[in-house]
Amino acid sequence: MQKLAIQGGTPLRGEVRISGAKNAALPIMCASLLSSDALQLSNMPDLHDVATMRKLLEQMGVKAAIQGSEMTLSGAHIDKLEAPYEMVKTMRAAVLVLGPLVARFGEARVSLPGGCAIGSRPVDLHIKGLQAMGAVISIEHGYIHAQVPAPGRLKGAHFFFDMVSVTGTENLMMAATLADGVTVLENAAREPEVMDLAHCLIAMGAKIEGAGSDTIRITGVAKLHGATHRIMPDRIESGTFLVAAAATRGSVMLHNTRADILETVLEKLQEAGAHIRMEGDGIHLDMAGPLKSVNLRTAPYPAFPTDMQAQFMALNTIALGSAMMVETIFENRFMHVQELRRLGAQIDIEGNTALVRGVEQLEGATVMATDLRASASLVIAGLVAQGETIIDRIYHLDRGYEHIEAKLSQLGANIRRLK
Ligand code: UD1
């Protein structure tokens, strides 16, 4: 199993280019199932999850062509309406094929995702929403089997999400593009990635209003056509590099990113003492003075993202003072705490709240990555710790960060992959 070895203590300095967003690329790839014409995507990140999604779509009959960061997907010859367990268990976003398949072909079989390291993560809202649109759904042998009664078209419906769900909103929005009539999704996710998907669907001929707000109105059309779309920048990768720069007391310039979708993260970094400046599609961070602890509470967009909680915890471990960090989205998203403690961090957990008391210095040790963002927090901790930190199970990182050690090396970090 591959590992990362990091010699901590070097401030990150220099420039880095941010990749396309994983959480926009995955749903948008699934949108290729909605049309028989080709979907041309640019700014695609080179990630393990993207490769897994491509493989899944290819198994269904999608033709994929890749050149650098461009990917063309053609859904002209779909012959298998199934997402098998082996795929869904490695990547929960595979459930995003459900809505498009049911909408275009009137049927789908998708493995039920199991629990994962950060919580139970049910998909009941995806299922209830499709049922509201007329799909008949049964759970058979661990699979969601969805069928639309003759004549085989979903019907527009009014659906209220009990909880804000990002992929739930995306699945139902895609399904509604080809339904008969109007669908209204209420308490919908407002994440920028939902908006990016909506922009792509609109380019494909979908009629969608309100994406980015909590009420999305979709008027079904008979068919969608091909389109070209550029994937938005990855706000979580951006945030991760900014936190790493702040924690190491460095100075970095991110290119190909967007400050407007990172507002709460930038505010928290400023509260921690960082100086931030925007320049076109760039964000510059400079951390000269003392690093201060920041309290935070995760919640759906536009509030503070759960996908940045672990990285900020690494920052708080070496900041002045104490911080209270509340995780409201996932019930078990503190898996990094035990590993950070191995590096000398002082963290107490009570339910969904972590109290982090800043220490002067972390010390390198061997730690284990447990999920994607937890891994990023260990990398940040390793970059500031004294001596060597070895991070085991880094396949989690490769799922969601493009060439992370190359990008960090470019910023002066002493990091290498052990094979
Ligand atoms: C997406 C992101 C993930 C991020 C998360 C929260 C992708 C591919 N992944 O995951 O990186 O951490 O949003 O911002 O975009 N829930 C239910 N029933 C459902 C669906 C969700 O109870 O049917 C609950 C979940 O257990 C969780 C909360 O709703 O507690 C939010 O989950 P959701 O927004 O659906 O997360 P994902 O879309 O899976």
Boltz pocket constraint, residues with backbone or C-beta under 6 A from the ligand:
constraints:
  - pocket:
      binder: B
      contacts: [[A, 22], [A, 23], [A, 26], [A, 92], [A, 93], [A, 119], [A, 120], [A, 121], [A, 122], [A, 123], [A, 124], [A, 125], [A, 126], [A, 127], [A, 163], [A, 164], [A, 165], [A, 166], [A, 167], [A, 168], [A, 193], [A, 306], [A, 307], [A, 328], [A, 329], [A, 330], [A, 331]]
      max_distance: 6.0
